[in-house]
């Protein structure tokens, strides 16, 4: 969607963000790519939520179209694609961590460690930096492969 088309709908930055990643499946795909470092279709599809293949294909195409991810052919198997997160996509890391901490603090049944939300809220910047470093390491490994 062009900037002018979006403005016709709404010029609100929250509306823009929701248009990009405001549905359940897109957020879960972003979680898998950004926080868990998954790079292959089958690995993403194997997550507990069991996203349907047609929905996953659609969300990956949308994310690529918006510059959030890149898609490359696996050099070891030309039938496979490798999904990588762009700098623009990695900039969503704090958003995903905030959502995760909020969910963990309001639903004790999540799979998050018991102290995750408390530790996160105690020092967000340290948590962001820890995850940035970990995620950077994942992406360096991806680029080496």
C-alpha positions as CSV (number, residue, x, y, z in Angstrom):
1,X,0.0,0.0,0.0
2,X,1.4,3.4,-1.0
3,X,1.9,6.1,1.6
4,X,-0.9,8.2,-0.2
5,X,-3.3,5.2,-0.1
6,X,-2.6,4.6,3.6
7,X,-3.2,8.3,4.3
8,X,-6.7,8.0,2.7
9,X,-7.4,5.2,5.1
10,X,-5.7,6.7,8.1
11,X,-2.5,8.6,8.8
12,X,-2.1,7.1,12.2
13,X,1.2,5.3,12.9
14,X,-0.6,2.7,14.9
15,X,-3.0,2.0,12.0
16,X,0.0,1.6,9.7
17,X,1.6,-0.8,12.2
18,X,-1.6,-2.8,12.5
19,X,-1.9,-3.0,8.7
20,X,1.6,-4.5,8.6
21,X,1.6,-6.9,11.5
22,X,-1.7,-6.6,13.4
23,X,-3.1,-10.1,12.9
24,X,-2.4,-13.1,15.0
25,X,-0.6,-15.1,12.4
26,X,1.8,-12.4,11.3
27,X,2.9,-11.7,14.9
28,X,3.5,-15.4,15.4
29,X,5.5,-15.7,12.2
30,X,7.5,-12.6,13.3
31,X,8.1,-14.3,16.7
32,X,9.4,-17.4,15.0
33,X,11.7,-15.5,12.7
34,X,12.9,-12.8,15.0
35,X,12.9,-14.2,18.5
36,X,13.4,-17.9,17.7
37,X,15.6,-17.6,14.6
38,X,13.6,-20.0,12.5
39,X,14.6,-19.7,8.8
40,X,12.6,-22.4,7.0
41,X,9.0,-22.8,6.1
42,X,8.6,-26.2,7.7
43,X,10.2,-25.0,11.0
44,X,7.8,-22.1,11.2
45,X,4.8,-24.3,10.3
46,X,5.9,-26.8,13.0
47,X,5.3,-24.3,15.8
48,X,2.7,-25.2,18.4
49,X,0.1,-23.0,16.8
50,X,0.1,-25.1,13.6
51,X,-0.4,-22.3,11.0
52,X,-1.9,-23.6,7.8
53,X,0.5,-23.6,4.9
54,X,-1.6,-21.2,2.7
55,X,-1.8,-18.7,5.5
56,X,2.0,-19.0,6.2
57,X,2.8,-18.5,2.5
58,X,0.6,-15.4,2.5
59,X,2.1,-13.9,5.6
60,X,5.7,-14.5,4.4
61,X,4.9,-12.9,1.0
62,X,3.4,-9.9,2.8
63,X,6.4,-9.5,5.1
64,X,8.7,-9.7,2.1
65,X,6.7,-7.1,0.2
66,X,6.9,-4.7,3.1
67,X,10.7,-5.2,3.5
68,X,10.5,-7.0,6.8
69,X,12.1,-10.2,5.6
70,X,14.2,-11.4,2.7
71,X,13.8,-14.7,0.9
72,X,16.8,-16.6,-0.6
73,X,17.2,-20.0,-2.2
74,X,19.0,-22.5,0.0
75,X,22.4,-23.1,-1.7
76,X,22.4,-26.7,-0.5
77,X,18.8,-27.5,-1.7
78,X,17.4,-25.2,-4.5
79,X,13.9,-26.5,-3.7
80,X,14.1,-24.8,-0.3
81,X,13.9,-21.2,0.7
82,X,15.6,-19.5,3.6
83,X,13.8,-16.6,5.2
84,X,16.0,-13.9,6.8
85,X,14.9,-10.8,8.7
86,X,16.0,-7.4,7.4
87,X,17.2,-4.5,9.6
88,X,13.6,-3.1,9.3
89,X,12.3,-6.4,10.6
90,X,14.9,-6.7,13.4
91,X,13.7,-3.2,14.6
92,X,10.5,-5.0,15.6
93,X,12.3,-6.9,18.3
94,X,11.4,-4.5,21.2
95,X,7.8,-4.6,20.1
96,X,7.7,-8.4,20.2
97,X,9.4,-8.5,23.6
98,X,6.9,-5.9,25.0
99,X,4.0,-8.0,23.8
100,X,5.6,-11.2,25.2
101,X,6.2,-9.5,28.6
102,X,2.7,-8.1,28.7
103,X,1.2,-11.6,27.9
104,X,3.5,-13.3,30.5
105,X,2.5,-10.8,33.2
106,X,-1.2,-11.2,32.6
107,X,-1.5,-14.9,31.9
108,X,0.5,-17.2,34.2
109,X,-0.3,-20.2,32.0
110,X,2.0,-19.0,29.2
111,X,5.2,-21.0,28.6
112,X,7.4,-18.0,29.5
113,X,9.8,-18.5,32.5
114,X,8.2,-17.4,35.7
115,X,10.5,-14.4,36.1
116,X,10.5,-13.3,32.5
117,X,8.1,-10.4,32.8
118,X,9.5,-9.2,36.1
119,X,13.1,-9.3,34.8
120,X,12.0,-7.6,31.5
121,X,10.2,-4.8,33.2
122,X,13.0,-4.3,35.7
123,X,15.5,-3.4,32.9
124,X,14.1,-3.3,29.4
125,X,17.2,-1.8,27.8
126,X,19.4,-4.6,29.2
127,X,16.9,-7.2,27.9
128,X,16.8,-5.6,24.5
129,X,20.6,-5.5,24.3
130,X,20.8,-9.2,25.3
131,X,18.3,-10.1,22.7
132,X,19.9,-7.9,20.0
133,X,23.2,-9.6,20.6
134,X,21.7,-13.1,20.6
135,X,19.6,-12.3,17.5
136,X,22.6,-10.7,15.7
137,X,24.5,-14.0,16.3
138,X,21.6,-16.0,14.8
139,X,21.7,-13.8,11.7
140,X,25.5,-14.0,11.4
141,X,25.1,-17.8,11.4
142,X,22.4,-17.5,8.7
143,X,24.7,-15.4,6.5
144,X,27.6,-17.8,6.9
145,X,25.4,-20.8,5.7
